[in-house]
Amino acid sequence: QVQLVESGGDVVQAGGSRRLSCAASGRIFGINVRGWYRQAPGKQRELGADITSGGRIKYADSVKGRCTISRDNAKNTVYLQMNSLKPEDTAVYSCTYSTEYDRDYWGQGTPVTVSS
């Protein structure tokens, strides 16, 4: 059974940093994209960043220049390093793995709260 488990969420002061991790367990075949989404209170879920199996990276404008997505294939883990955090970054951050078989896997999410 495939599971994605996020960690690293916490309460942090504005200007601070956090590194989120998403560890996948179980065998996932044909991974195309690993990504981080976030959902702020009362808002729709939005993409933060994603990375393809070929290494192509995309960032949302709202996090560009402040966040870095990376992966460790050996550990089957994807990371999101977030710097210069702002109160508007407060959200539940969820990771997702999308496969070439049109199967998406999602984690439960980890909350990040940025205090001003």
C-alpha positions in Angstrom: 0.0 0.0 0.0 1.4 3.4 -1.0 1.5 6.1 1.6 2.9 9.6 1.4 3.8 11.1 4.8 4.6 14.8 5.2 6.6 16.3 8.1 8.2 19.5 9.0 5.2 21.8 9.5 5.3 24.0 12.5 4.6 27.5 13.8 7.3 29.9 12.6 7.9 33.6 12.8 7.7 35.8 9.7 11.1 35.8 8.0 11.9 32.3 9.2 12.5 29.1 7.3 11.1 25.6 7.3 12.0 22.4 5.4 9.1 20.1 4.6 9.6 16.5 3.8 7.4 14.0 2.1 8.4 10.3 2.4 6.7 7.7 0.2 6.4 4.1 1.3 5.3 1.3 -0.9 6.1 0.8 -4.6 5.0 3.5 -7.0 5.5 2.9 -10.7 5.9 5.4 -13.4 6.2 8.6 -11.3 6.0 11.6 -13.5 5.7 14.5 -11.1 6.3 15.1 -7.4 4.7 18.2 -6.1 3.8 20.4 -3.1 0.4 22.0 -2.9 -1.0 24.2 -0.2 -4.4 25.2 1.0 -4.8 28.3 3.2 -7.8 28.7 5.4 -10.9 29.6 3.3 -9.0 29.3 0.0 -8.6 26.8 -2.7 -5.7 24.4 -2.9 -2.9 25.8 -5.1 0.3 24.5 -6.4 3.5 25.6 -4.6 6.1 23.7 -6.6 6.6 20.5 -8.6 9.5 18.6 -10.1 9.2 16.1 -12.9 11.1 12.8 -13.2 13.4 14.6 -15.7 14.2 17.3 -13.2 12.1 20.1 -14.6 10.9 22.4 -11.8 8.0 24.7 -11.7 7.2 27.2 -8.9 4.1 29.3 -8.2 4.8 33.0 -8.5 3.8 33.3 -4.9 6.8 31.2 -3.7 9.3 31.8 -6.5 12.6 32.9 -5.2 11.8 31.8 -1.6 11.2 28.1 -2.0 13.3 25.2 -3.4 11.9 21.8 -4.2 14.2 18.9 -4.3 14.1 15.1 -4.2 16.1 12.2 -3.0 15.2 9.2 -5.2 17.1 6.8 -3.0 14.9 7.7 -0.1 11.8 8.3 -2.2 11.4 11.6 -0.6 10.7 15.1 -1.9 11.5 18.3 0.1 10.3 21.8 0.1 12.7 24.3 1.6 10.9 27.5 2.4 12.7 30.7 3.3 11.6 34.3 4.1 8.2 33.0 5.2 5.3 35.4 5.2 2.0 35.2 7.1 0.3 34.5 3.8 2.3 31.3 3.5 0.2 29.9 6.4 -1.5 26.8 5.0 -1.6 23.1 5.1 1.0 21.8 2.7 0.4 18.5 1.0 2.6 16.5 -1.3 1.5 14.5 -4.3 3.0 12.0 -6.7 1.5 11.7 -10.1 2.2 8.8 -12.3 2.1 8.0 -16.0 -0.8 5.7 -15.3 -3.1 8.6 -14.4 -2.9 7.7 -10.7 -2.3 10.4 -8.1 -1.2 9.8 -4.6 -1.6 12.4 -1.8 -0.4 12.8 1.7 -2.5 14.0 4.6 -0.7 17.3 4.8 1.4 19.2 7.3 0.4 22.6 8.7 2.6 25.6 8.5 1.6 28.7 10.5 3.6 31.9 10.0 3.1 34.5 12.7 3.7 38.1 12.2 
